[in-house]
Amino acid sequence: MGATKWIVPLALLLPAGARADEKDLKRRLQSQSSAVTDLQRLDELRAMEQEVGLLRAWLDEAFTELAREEEDNVRLILDRCDAQAVRIREGIESSKMQREADQAEAALRASRAKVEKTRRDLEQAQVKKKALELNLK
């Protein structure tokens, strides 16, 4: 009789724990979904559009699995989504850095062209100066 005394209270706790786990998974899914919107906003150059689309598809899959009460599958998908979100953030940062590097390179080319033009103008001015000096003598 002593053993059955503890079985009933444990059995009552399991459904509450399962509901709490389901709520936690649902909260994580909703959090990930709102993070996708933030990622899209951060991706000004649209360099990671396909990856964001894939993340959305995985989140849809996770919501479907949650509706089927497949919590283990939802956890696996959420782990995949976490990794994908990190990859997207890194890709966004990389594309921004590439844009900055391209802009710096363009500015360097423009500066070099300006220096070269100034050098040619100086050489022409020196030639004109010598020509004028020779004409004055």
N, C-alpha and C positions, 0 to 999 in steps of 0.2 A: 504494500500500500504506500510506503514511503516514496518509492520510485515514481509511481504514477502521480503523486502529488506535485512533482516538479515538471512532468511532461506537459501537462495542460497549460501552466503559465508560459512555458517556452513556446508552445504552439501558438499561443496568442500573440507573442512578440514577433514571430516570423512575418506574418502579413504586414505588421506595422513597419518593420524593417525593410521589407520589400517595397512598400509604398514610399518610404523615405528615400530609398535608392532610386526609385523611378522618378521622384521629384527632383533629386539631385541631377540625374541624367537629363531630365527635361530642362532644368535650369542651365546646365552646361551647353545643351543644344541651342537654347535661346541666346545665350551669351555668344556662342560661336557665330550664330546667324547675324547678330548685330555687329560683330567684329568684321564680318564680310563686307558690310556696307562701309565701314571705316577703311578697310583695305582698298576698296574701289575708289574711295575719295582720295586716299594717299597716292594711288597709282595715276598721277597726272599724265604721264607719258603713255599710258595704256600698254605698258610693256608686259604686264602679267595678266592680261584679260583671260587667256585660256586657263591659266592656273586657278584664277578666281572662279571661273565657270565650273572647273572640276571640283573645287571645294564646295560650291553650292550643290552640285549633284551628290556629293558624299553626304552633305548635311540632310538633303532630302531623303537619301537612303537611310540615314540614321533615324530620322523621324518615322519612317515607315517601319523600321525594325522595332522602334520603341512602341509603336501602336500594336505590333505583334507580340509585345512583351518579351523580346529577345534582347535582354539587357547586356548579355556578354557581347553580342554582335555590336550593340550600340557603343560599348566601351572601346572595342577595337576600332570602330569607325571614328570615334572621337579622338583616339590617339593618332590616327592617320590624319585627321583634320588639323590637329595641333601642329603636327610636323609640316603639313602643307601651308598652314598660316605662317609659320616661321620661314619657310622657303619663299613665300610670296613677299614677306617683309624684306628679306635679303635681296630678292630680285628687284624690288622697288628701289631699295637703297643703291643697288648696283647700277640700275638704269639712270638714276639721278647723278651718280658719280660719273658715269660715262658721258652724260650730257655736259656736266661741268668740265670734264677733260676735253671734250670736243670744242666747247666754247673757248677754253684757255688756248687750245691749239690754234683755233681760228684767230684769236687775238694776237698770238705770237706771229702767225703768218702775216697778218696785217701790219704789225710793227716792223717786221723784217722788210716788207715791201716799202714801207715808209722810209726806213733807213736807207735802203738801196736807192730810192728816188732822190732823197736828200743828197746822197753821195754823188749821184750823176749830176744833179743841179749844181753842186759845189764844184765839180770838175769843169762843167761848162762855164761857170762864173770865173774860174781861174784862167781858163783859156781866153775868155773875152778880156779879162784884165790884162793878160800878157799882150794880147793883140792891141789893146788901147795904149799900153805902155810903149810898144814898138812904134805905133803911129805918132806918138807925141815926141819921139826922139828925133 
